[in-house]
Amino acid sequence: MKIGIDASRYADEKATGVEWYSWHIINSLLKIIPKSDDVVLYSREAIEGQPYKILKAKRFWTLGALSKEMRKNP
């Protein structure tokens, strides 16, 4: 199975409540997803130790860049 996760709040160095919550949720998901599944974290910047794809957009990241990527690579 191919799984894409919006990790735009995952790698923020100045973590607040939303970033910490995202970090814990994504790390917990990665532990329970079978290794045979193809998992990609979509982010604005590099994520150390995880498979990721950087999507560049200054505004409307979710509505623009992420939506376009999902249409291109369902």
PDB file with one MODEL, atoms N, CA, C and O in Angstrom:
MODEL        1
ATOM      1  N   MET A   1       0.842  -1.166   0.000  1.00  0.00           N
ATOM      2  CA  MET A   1       0.000   0.000   0.000  1.00  0.00           C
ATOM      3  C   MET A   1       0.895   1.238   0.000  1.00  0.00           C
ATOM      4  O   MET A   1       1.966   1.233   0.606  1.00  0.00           O
ATOM      5  N   LYS A   2       0.463   2.279  -0.666  1.00  0.00           N
ATOM      6  CA  LYS A   2       1.174   3.546  -0.715  1.00  0.00           C
ATOM      7  C   LYS A   2       0.505   4.513   0.255  1.00  0.00           C
ATOM      8  O   LYS A   2      -0.699   4.752   0.166  1.00  0.00           O
ATOM      9  N   ILE A   3       1.292   5.072   1.191  1.00  0.00           N
ATOM     10  CA  ILE A   3       0.750   5.962   2.209  1.00  0.00           C
ATOM     11  C   ILE A   3       1.506   7.289   2.173  1.00  0.00           C
ATOM     12  O   ILE A   3       2.733   7.313   2.276  1.00  0.00           O
ATOM     13  N   GLY A   4       0.775   8.382   2.027  1.00  0.00           N
ATOM     14  CA  GLY A   4       1.354   9.713   2.078  1.00  0.00           C
ATOM     15  C   GLY A   4       0.848  10.445   3.305  1.00  0.00           C
ATOM     16  O   GLY A   4      -0.347  10.420   3.599  1.00  0.00           O
ATOM     17  N   ILE A   5       1.751  11.097   4.024  1.00  0.00           N
ATOM     18  CA  ILE A   5       1.395  11.794   5.262  1.00  0.00           C
ATOM     19  C   ILE A   5       1.822  13.252   5.155  1.00  0.00           C
ATOM     20  O   ILE A   5       2.963  13.547   4.798  1.00  0.00           O
ATOM     21  N   ASP A   6       0.909  14.158   5.464  1.00  0.00           N
ATOM     22  CA  ASP A   6       1.212  15.584   5.525  1.00  0.00           C
ATOM     23  C   ASP A   6       2.066  15.819   6.770  1.00  0.00           C
ATOM     24  O   ASP A   6       1.564  15.829   7.894  1.00  0.00           O
ATOM     25  N   ALA A   7       3.355  16.007   6.546  1.00  0.00           N
ATOM     26  CA  ALA A   7       4.284  16.221   7.657  1.00  0.00           C
ATOM     27  C   ALA A   7       4.802  17.653   7.661  1.00  0.00           C
ATOM     28  O   ALA A   7       5.934  17.906   8.073  1.00  0.00           O
ATOM     29  N   SER A   8       3.988  18.575   7.210  1.00  0.00           N
ATOM     30  CA  SER A   8       4.424  19.968   7.122  1.00  0.00           C
ATOM     31  C   SER A   8       4.731  20.571   8.491  1.00  0.00           C
ATOM     32  O   SER A   8       5.476  21.548   8.579  1.00  0.00           O
ATOM     33  N   ARG A   9       4.185  20.021   9.529  1.00  0.00           N
ATOM     34  CA  ARG A   9       4.452  20.519  10.888  1.00  0.00           C
ATOM     35  C   ARG A   9       5.369  19.581  11.669  1.00  0.00           C
ATOM     36  O   ARG A   9       5.584  19.784  12.864  1.00  0.00           O
ATOM     37  N   TYR A  10       5.905  18.568  11.017  1.00  0.00           N
ATOM     38  CA  TYR A  10       6.692  17.533  11.690  1.00  0.00           C
ATOM     39  C   TYR A  10       8.112  17.980  12.041  1.00  0.00           C
ATOM     40  O   TYR A  10       8.599  17.673  13.129  1.00  0.00           O
ATOM     41  N   ALA A  11       8.772  18.688  11.151  1.00  0.00           N
ATOM     42  CA  ALA A  11      10.202  18.945  11.319  1.00  0.00           C
ATOM     43  C   ALA A  11      10.531  20.351  11.814  1.00  0.00           C
ATOM     44  O   ALA A  11      11.662  20.807  11.642  1.00  0.00           O
ATOM     45  N   ASP A  12       9.613  21.020  12.398  1.00  0.00           N
ATOM     46  CA  ASP A  12       9.850  22.383  12.847  1.00  0.00           C
ATOM     47  C   ASP A  12      10.756  22.403  14.069  1.00  0.00           C
ATOM     48  O   ASP A  12      10.487  21.721  15.057  1.00  0.00           O
ATOM     49  N   GLU A  13      11.827  23.183  14.003  1.00  0.00           N
ATOM     50  CA  GLU A  13      12.777  23.244  15.123  1.00  0.00           C
ATOM     51  C   GLU A  13      12.215  23.997  16.331  1.00  0.00           C
ATOM     52  O   GLU A  13      12.592  23.715  17.468  1.00  0.00           O
ATOM     53  N   LYS A  14      11.332  24.935  16.090  1.00  0.00           N
ATOM     54  CA  LYS A  14      10.717  25.693  17.177  1.00  0.00           C
ATOM     55  C   LYS A  14       9.332  25.107  17.453  1.00  0.00           C
ATOM     56  O   LYS A  14       8.308  25.751  17.227  1.00  0.00           O
ATOM     57  N   ALA A  15       9.330  23.893  17.938  1.00  0.00           N
ATOM     58  CA  ALA A  15       8.081  23.154  18.121  1.00  0.00           C
ATOM     59  C   ALA A  15       7.179  23.790  19.186  1.00  0.00           C
ATOM     60  O   ALA A  15       7.616  24.155  20.277  1.00  0.00           O
ATOM     61  N   THR A  16       5.916  23.900  18.816  1.00  0.00           N
ATOM     62  CA  THR A  16       4.884  24.313  19.757  1.00  0.00           C
ATOM     63  C   THR A  16       3.940  23.131  19.913  1.00  0.00           C
ATOM     64  O   THR A  16       4.300  22.011  19.549  1.00  0.00           O
ATOM     65  N   GLY A  17       2.763  23.345  20.435  1.00  0.00           N
ATOM     66  CA  GLY A  17       1.832  22.241  20.665  1.00  0.00           C
ATOM     67  C   GLY A  17       1.486  21.463  19.417  1.00  0.00           C
ATOM     68  O   GLY A  17       1.480  20.232  19.440  1.00  0.00           O
ATOM     69  N   VAL A  18       1.193  22.162  18.308  1.00  0.00           N
ATOM     70  CA  VAL A  18       0.824  21.490  17.062  1.00  0.00           C
ATOM     71  C   VAL A  18       1.982  20.655  16.519  1.00  0.00           C
ATOM     72  O   VAL A  18       1.777  19.521  16.086  1.00  0.00           O
ATOM     73  N   GLU A  19       3.190  21.205  16.540  1.00  0.00           N
ATOM     74  CA  GLU A  19       4.354  20.476  16.037  1.00  0.00           C
ATOM     75  C   GLU A  19       4.658  19.238  16.882  1.00  0.00           C
ATOM     76  O   GLU A  19       4.953  18.173  16.339  1.00  0.00           O
ATOM     77  N   TRP A  20       4.585  19.375  18.204  1.00  0.00           N
ATOM     78  CA  TRP A  20       4.836  18.207  19.060  1.00  0.00           C
ATOM     79  C   TRP A  20       3.769  17.138  18.862  1.00  0.00           C
ATOM     80  O   TRP A  20       4.079  15.948  18.808  1.00  0.00           O
ATOM     81  N   TYR A  21       2.526  17.557  18.754  1.00  0.00           N
ATOM     82  CA  TYR A  21       1.427  16.617  18.517  1.00  0.00           C
ATOM     83  C   TYR A  21       1.648  15.885  17.195  1.00  0.00           C
ATOM     84  O   TYR A  21       1.520  14.662  17.146  1.00  0.00           O
ATOM     85  N   SER A  22       1.975  16.604  16.126  1.00  0.00           N
ATOM     86  CA  SER A  22       2.238  16.000  14.818  1.00  0.00           C
ATOM     87  C   SER A  22       3.406  15.030  14.893  1.00  0.00           C
ATOM     88  O   SER A  22       3.336  13.929  14.347  1.00  0.00           O
ATOM     89  N   TRP A  23       4.470  15.428  15.561  1.00  0.00           N
ATOM     90  CA  TRP A  23       5.659  14.578  15.690  1.00  0.00           C
ATOM     91  C   TRP A  23       5.302  13.250  16.353  1.00  0.00           C
ATOM     92  O   TRP A  23       5.697  12.188  15.872  1.00  0.00           O
ATOM     93  N   HIS A  24       4.551  13.310  17.462  1.00  0.00           N
ATOM     94  CA  HIS A  24       4.185  12.085  18.176  1.00  0.00           C
ATOM     95  C   HIS A  24       3.224  11.210  17.364  1.00  0.00           C
ATOM     96  O   HIS A  24       3.381   9.989  17.332  1.00  0.00           O
ATOM     97  N   ILE A  25       2.248  11.813  16.719  1.00  0.00           N
ATOM     98  CA  ILE A  25       1.298  11.044  15.907  1.00  0.00           C
ATOM     99  C   ILE A  25       2.007  10.357  14.747  1.00  0.00           C
ATOM    100  O   ILE A  25       1.811   9.164  14.516  1.00  0.00           O
ATOM    101  N   ILE A  26       2.828  11.105  14.021  1.00  0.00           N
ATOM    102  CA  ILE A  26       3.518  10.530  12.857  1.00  0.00           C
ATOM    103  C   ILE A  26       4.490   9.443  13.284  1.00  0.00           C
ATOM    104  O   ILE A  26       4.546   8.393  12.644  1.00  0.00           O
ATOM    105  N   ASN A  27       5.254   9.660  14.343  1.00  0.00           N
ATOM    106  CA  ASN A  27       6.177   8.617  14.812  1.00  0.00           C
ATOM    107  C   ASN A  27       5.438   7.365  15.262  1.00  0.00           C
ATOM    108  O   ASN A  27       5.910   6.253  15.024  1.00  0.00           O
ATOM    109  N   SER A  28       4.292   7.525  15.906  1.00  0.00           N
ATOM    110  CA  SER A  28       3.494   6.363  16.326  1.00  0.00           C
ATOM    111  C   SER A  28       2.957   5.618  15.110  1.00  0.00           C
ATOM    112  O   SER A  28       2.959   4.387  15.089  1.00  0.00           O
ATOM    113  N   LEU A  29       2.497   6.350  14.096  1.00  0.00           N
ATOM    114  CA  LEU A  29       2.010   5.712  12.869  1.00  0.00           C
ATOM    115  C   LEU A  29       3.127   4.934  12.170  1.00  0.00           C
ATOM    116  O   LEU A  29       2.912   3.815  11.705  1.00  0.00           O
ATOM    117  N   LEU A  30       4.315   5.531  12.099  1.00  0.00           N
ATOM    118  CA  LEU A  30       5.429   4.872  11.435  1.00  0.00           C
ATOM    119  C   LEU A  30       5.822   3.563  12.121  1.00  0.00           C
ATOM    120  O   LEU A  30       6.327   2.649  11.470  1.00  0.00           O
ATOM    121  N   LYS A  31       5.593   3.469  13.427  1.00  0.00           N
ATOM    122  CA  LYS A  31       5.903   2.240  14.166  1.00  0.00           C
ATOM    123  C   LYS A  31       4.928   1.113  13.861  1.00  0.00           C
ATOM    124  O   LYS A  31       5.303  -0.058  13.921  1.00  0.00           O
ATOM    125  N   ILE A  32       3.665   1.452  13.530  1.00  0.00           N
ATOM    126  CA  ILE A  32       2.660   0.400  13.330  1.00  0.00           C
ATOM    127  C   ILE A  32       2.366   0.093  11.855  1.00  0.00           C
ATOM    128  O   ILE A  32       1.724  -0.912  11.548  1.00  0.00           O
ATOM    129  N   ILE A  33       2.833   0.949  10.951  1.00  0.00           N
ATOM    130  CA  ILE A  33       2.630   0.691   9.522  1.00  0.00           C
ATOM    131  C   ILE A  33       3.585  -0.435   9.108  1.00  0.00           C
ATOM    132  O   ILE A  33       4.776  -0.370   9.410  1.00  0.00           O
ATOM    133  N   PRO A  34       3.078  -1.459   8.426  1.00  0.00           N
ATOM    134  CA  PRO A  34       3.953  -2.567   7.994  1.00  0.00           C
ATOM    135  C   PRO A  34       5.101  -2.072   7.108  1.00  0.00           C
ATOM    136  O   PRO A  34       4.930  -1.139   6.323  1.00  0.00           O
ATOM    137  N   LYS A  35       6.262  -2.701   7.239  1.00  0.00           N
ATOM    138  CA  LYS A  35       7.451  -2.312   6.476  1.00  0.00           C
ATOM    139  C   LYS A  35       7.241  -2.492   4.971  1.00  0.00           C
ATOM    140  O   LYS A  35       7.925  -1.852   4.173  1.00  0.00           O
ATOM    141  N   SER A  36       6.320  -3.339   4.586  1.00  0.00           N
ATOM    142  CA  SER A  36       6.068  -3.582   3.166  1.00  0.00           C
ATOM    143  C   SER A  36       5.328  -2.422   2.497  1.00  0.00           C
ATOM    144  O   SER A  36       5.303  -2.335   1.270  1.00  0.00           O
ATOM    145  N   ASP A  37       4.734  -1.542   3.279  1.00  0.00           N
ATOM    146  CA  ASP A  37       4.015  -0.394   2.729  1.00  0.00           C
ATOM    147  C   ASP A  37       4.989   0.723   2.339  1.00  0.00           C
ATOM    148  O   ASP A  37       6.016   0.918   2.990  1.00  0.00           O
ATOM    149  N   ASP A  38       4.661   1.433   1.297  1.00  0.00           N
ATOM    150  CA  ASP A  38       5.461   2.555   0.820  1.00  0.00           C
ATOM    151  C   ASP A  38       4.951   3.831   1.494  1.00  0.00           C
ATOM    152  O   ASP A  38       3.851   4.294   1.193  1.00  0.00           O
ATOM    153  N   VAL A  39       5.752   4.402   2.408  1.00  0.00           N
ATOM    154  CA  VAL A  39       5.344   5.583   3.164  1.00  0.00           C
ATOM    155  C   VAL A  39       6.212   6.775   2.751  1.00  0.00           C
ATOM    156  O   VAL A  39       7.438   6.681   2.702  1.00  0.00           O
ATOM    157  N   VAL A  40       5.550   7.892   2.457  1.00  0.00           N
ATOM    158  CA  VAL A  40       6.263   9.129   2.126  1.00  0.00           C
ATOM    159  C   VAL A  40       5.702  10.251   2.992  1.00  0.00           C
ATOM    160  O   VAL A  40       4.489  10.438   3.083  1.00  0.00           O
ATOM    161  N   LEU A  41       6.612  10.998   3.630  1.00  0.00           N
ATOM    162  CA  LEU A  41       6.210  12.164   4.404  1.00  0.00           C
ATOM    163  C   LEU A  41       6.392  13.388   3.520  1.00  0.00           C
ATOM    164  O   LEU A  41       7.490  13.641   3.024  1.00  0.00           O
ATOM    165  N   TYR A  42       5.330  14.139   3.322  1.00  0.00           N
ATOM    166  CA  TYR A  42       5.377  15.361   2.515  1.00  0.00           C
ATOM    167  C   TYR A  42       5.607  16.547   3.433  1.00  0.00           C
ATOM    168  O   TYR A  42       4.871  16.764   4.395  1.00  0.00           O
ATOM    169  N   SER A  43       6.654  17.318   3.112  1.00  0.00           N
ATOM    170  CA  SER A  43       7.049  18.405   3.998  1.00  0.00           C
ATOM    171  C   SER A  43       7.580  19.595   3.205  1.00  0.00           C
ATOM    172  O   SER A  43       7.778  19.514   1.992  1.00  0.00           O
ATOM    173  N   ARG A  44       7.805  20.687   3.904  1.00  0.00           N
ATOM    174  CA  ARG A  44       8.407  21.881   3.300  1.00  0.00           C
ATOM    175  C   ARG A  44       9.921  21.840   3.389  1.00  0.00           C
ATOM    176  O   ARG A  44      10.610  22.592   2.700  1.00  0.00           O
ATOM    177  N   GLU A  45      10.439  20.960   4.239  1.00  0.00           N
ATOM    178  CA  GLU A  45      11.890  20.862   4.439  1.00  0.00           C
ATOM    179  C   GLU A  45      12.266  19.410   4.700  1.00  0.00           C
ATOM    180  O   GLU A  45      11.399  18.562   4.912  1.00  0.00           O
ATOM    181  N   ALA A  46      13.572  19.132   4.684  1.00  0.00           N
ATOM    182  CA  ALA A  46      14.069  17.775   4.866  1.00  0.00           C
ATOM    183  C   ALA A  46      13.709  17.226   6.245  1.00  0.00           C
ATOM    184  O   ALA A  46      13.669  17.957   7.234  1.00  0.00           O
ATOM    185  N   ILE A  47      13.449  15.925   6.283  1.00  0.00           N
ATOM    186  CA  ILE A  47      13.135  15.233   7.539  1.00  0.00           C
ATOM    187  C   ILE A  47      14.192  14.145   7.726  1.00  0.00           C
ATOM    188  O   ILE A  47      14.295  13.212   6.929  1.00  0.00           O
ATOM    189  N   GLU A  48      14.952  14.284   8.770  1.00  0.00           N
ATOM    190  CA  GLU A  48      16.051  13.362   9.017  1.00  0.00           C
ATOM    191  C   GLU A  48      15.561  11.964   9.387  1.00  0.00           C
ATOM    192  O   GLU A  48      14.689  11.814  10.243  1.00  0.00           O
ATOM    193  N   GLY A  49      16.120  10.947   8.746  1.00  0.00           N
ATOM    194  CA  GLY A  49      15.837   9.571   9.101  1.00  0.00           C
ATOM    195  C   GLY A  49      14.520   9.015   8.589  1.00  0.00           C
ATOM    196  O   GLY A  49      14.149   7.902   8.962  1.00  0.00           O
ATOM    197  N   GLN A  50      13.809   9.736   7.760  1.00  0.00           N
ATOM    198  CA  GLN A  50      12.524   9.273   7.242  1.00  0.00           C
ATOM    199  C   GLN A  50      12.483   9.510   5.732  1.00  0.00           C
ATOM    200  O   GLN A  50      13.113  10.441   5.231  1.00  0.00           O
ATOM    201  N   PRO A  51      11.737   8.663   5.006  1.00  0.00           N
ATOM    202  CA  PRO A  51      11.549   8.948   3.576  1.00  0.00           C
ATOM    203  C   PRO A  51      10.640  10.166   3.435  1.00  0.00           C
ATOM    204  O   PRO A  51       9.556  10.198   4.018  1.00  0.00           O
ATOM    205  N   TYR A  52      11.062  11.149   2.682  1.00  0.00           N
ATOM    206  CA  TYR A  52      10.281  12.375   2.574  1.00  0.00           C
ATOM    207  C   TYR A  52      10.337  12.920   1.151  1.00  0.00           C
ATOM    208  O   TYR A  52      11.192  12.532   0.355  1.00  0.00           O
ATOM    209  N   LYS A  53       9.426  13.811   0.852  1.00  0.00           N
ATOM    210  CA  LYS A  53       9.429  14.553  -0.400  1.00  0.00           C
ATOM    211  C   LYS A  53       9.116  15.992  -0.060  1.00  0.00           C
ATOM    212  O   LYS A  53       8.107  16.287   0.582  1.00  0.00           O
ATOM    213  N   ILE A  54       9.990  16.891  -0.496  1.00  0.00           N
ATOM    214  CA  ILE A  54       9.807  18.306  -0.228  1.00  0.00           C
ATOM    215  C   ILE A  54       8.893  18.904  -1.294  1.00  0.00           C
ATOM    216  O   ILE A  54       9.109  18.716  -2.491  1.00  0.00           O
ATOM    217  N   LEU A  55       7.886  19.615  -0.848  1.00  0.00           N
ATOM    218  CA  LEU A  55       6.991  20.340  -1.733  1.00  0.00           C
ATOM    219  C   LEU A  55       7.164  21.823  -1.448  1.00  0.00           C
ATOM    220  O   LEU A  55       6.937  22.279  -0.327  1.00  0.00           O
ATOM    221  N   LYS A  56       7.563  22.561  -2.452  1.00  0.00           N
ATOM    222  CA  LYS A  56       7.810  23.990  -2.288  1.00  0.00           C
ATOM    223  C   LYS A  56       6.547  24.786  -2.587  1.00  0.00           C
ATOM    224  O   LYS A  56       5.927  24.595  -3.633  1.00  0.00           O
ATOM    225  N   ALA A  57       6.175  25.647  -1.709  1.00  0.00           N
ATOM    226  CA  ALA A  57       5.073  26.587  -1.912  1.00  0.00           C
ATOM    227  C   ALA A  57       5.151  27.629  -0.798  1.00  0.00           C
ATOM    228  O   ALA A  57       5.320  27.283   0.371  1.00  0.00           O
ATOM    229  N   LYS A  58       5.031  28.876  -1.158  1.00  0.00           N
ATOM    230  CA  LYS A  58       5.086  29.935  -0.150  1.00  0.00           C
ATOM    231  C   LYS A  58       3.737  30.112   0.531  1.00  0.00           C
ATOM    232  O   LYS A  58       3.664  30.413   1.723  1.00  0.00           O
ATOM    233  N   ARG A  59       2.661  29.920  -0.245  1.00  0.00           N
ATOM    234  CA  ARG A  59       1.316  30.096   0.301  1.00  0.00           C
ATOM    235  C   ARG A  59       0.465  28.912  -0.125  1.00  0.00           C
ATOM    236  O   ARG A  59       0.738  28.263  -1.135  1.00  0.00           O
ATOM    237  N   PHE A  60      -0.555  28.643   0.646  1.00  0.00           N
ATOM    238  CA  PHE A  60      -1.524  27.581   0.332  1.00  0.00           C
ATOM    239  C   PHE A  60      -0.846  26.235   0.091  1.00  0.00           C
ATOM    240  O   PHE A  60      -1.141  25.557  -0.893  1.00  0.00           O
ATOM    241  N   TRP A  61       0.054  25.851   0.979  1.00  0.00           N
ATOM    242  CA  TRP A  61       0.816  24.611   0.832  1.00  0.00           C
ATOM    243  C   TRP A  61      -0.103  23.410   0.712  1.00  0.00           C
ATOM    244  O   TRP A  61       0.075  22.598  -0.196  1.00  0.00           O
ATOM    245  N   THR A  62      -1.075  23.271   1.594  1.00  0.00           N
ATOM    246  CA  THR A  62      -1.970  22.112   1.574  1.00  0.00           C
ATOM    247  C   THR A  62      -2.890  22.150   0.366  1.00  0.00           C
ATOM    248  O   THR A  62      -3.020  21.148  -0.337  1.00  0.00           O
ATOM    249  N   LEU A  63      -3.524  23.272   0.111  1.00  0.00           N
ATOM    250  CA  LEU A  63      -4.466  23.374  -1.002  1.00  0.00           C
ATOM    251  C   LEU A  63      -3.778  23.371  -2.359  1.00  0.00           C
ATOM    252  O   LEU A  63      -4.339  22.879  -3.339  1.00  0.00           O
ATOM    253  N   GLY A  64      -2.574  23.915  -2.424  1.00  0.00           N
ATOM    254  CA  GLY A  64      -1.874  24.012  -3.700  1.00  0.00           C
ATOM    255  C   GLY A  64      -0.917  22.867  -3.950  1.00  0.00           C
ATOM    256  O   GLY A  64      -1.212  21.960  -4.727  1.00  0.00           O
ATOM    257  N   ALA A  65       0.236  22.908  -3.287  1.00  0.00           N
ATOM    258  CA  ALA A  65       1.313  21.956  -3.552  1.00  0.00           C
ATOM    259  C   ALA A  65       0.940  20.512  -3.203  1.00  0.00           C
ATOM    260  O   ALA A  65       1.174  19.604  -4.001  1.00  0.00           O
ATOM    261  N   LEU A  66       0.369  20.297  -2.031  1.00  0.00           N
ATOM    262  CA  LEU A  66       0.033  18.926  -1.620  1.00  0.00           C
ATOM    263  C   LEU A  66      -1.092  18.347  -2.475  1.00  0.00           C
ATOM    264  O   LEU A  66      -1.042  17.176  -2.853  1.00  0.00           O
ATOM    265  N   SER A  67      -2.094  19.149  -2.778  1.00  0.00           N
ATOM    266  CA  SER A  67      -3.204  18.674  -3.616  1.00  0.00           C
ATOM    267  C   SER A  67      -2.718  18.320  -5.025  1.00  0.00           C
ATOM    268  O   SER A  67      -3.133  17.311  -5.596  1.00  0.00           O
ATOM    269  N   LYS A  68      -1.848  19.145  -5.571  1.00  0.00           N
ATOM    270  CA  LYS A  68      -1.293  18.871  -6.902  1.00  0.00           C
ATOM    271  C   LYS A  68      -0.495  17.565  -6.896  1.00  0.00           C
ATOM    272  O   LYS A  68      -0.601  16.768  -7.828  1.00  0.00           O
ATOM    273  N   GLU A  69       0.297  17.350  -5.855  1.00  0.00           N
ATOM    274  CA  GLU A  69       1.075  16.120  -5.735  1.00  0.00           C
ATOM    275  C   GLU A  69       0.180  14.890  -5.620  1.00  0.00           C
ATOM    276  O   GLU A  69       0.480  13.850  -6.206  1.00  0.00           O
ATOM    277  N   MET A  70      -0.903  14.999  -4.879  1.00  0.00           N
ATOM    278  CA  MET A  70      -1.822  13.872  -4.716  1.00  0.00           C
ATOM    279  C   MET A  70      -2.522  13.525  -6.038  1.00  0.00           C
ATOM    280  O   MET A  70      -2.763  12.352  -6.324  1.00  0.00           O
ATOM    281  N   ARG A  71      -2.842  14.530  -6.829  1.00  0.00           N
ATOM    282  CA  ARG A  71      -3.442  14.269  -8.145  1.00  0.00           C
ATOM    283  C   ARG A  71      -2.432  13.615  -9.076  1.00  0.00           C
ATOM    284  O   ARG A  71      -2.779  12.724  -9.852  1.00  0.00           O
ATOM    285  N   LYS A  72      -1.174  14.061  -8.997  1.00  0.00           N
ATOM    286  CA  LYS A  72      -0.121  13.537  -9.867  1.00  0.00           C
ATOM    287  C   LYS A  72       0.299  12.121  -9.471  1.00  0.00           C
ATOM    288  O   LYS A  72       0.544  11.280 -10.336  1.00  0.00           O
ATOM    289  N   ASN A  73       0.382  11.861  -8.178  1.00  0.00           N
ATOM    290  CA  ASN A  73       0.824  10.559  -7.634  1.00  0.00           C
ATOM    291  C   ASN A  73      -0.179  10.053  -6.607  1.00  0.00           C
ATOM    292  O   ASN A  73       0.056  10.153  -5.403  1.00  0.00           O
ATOM    293  N   PRO A  74      -1.307   9.505  -7.086  1.00  0.00           N
ATOM    294  CA  PRO A  74      -2.339   9.055  -6.125  1.00  0.00           C
ATOM    295  C   PRO A  74      -1.880   7.908  -5.228  1.00  0.00           C
ATOM    296  O   PRO A  74      -2.645   7.441  -4.384  1.00  0.00           O
TER     297      PRO A  74
ENDMDL
END
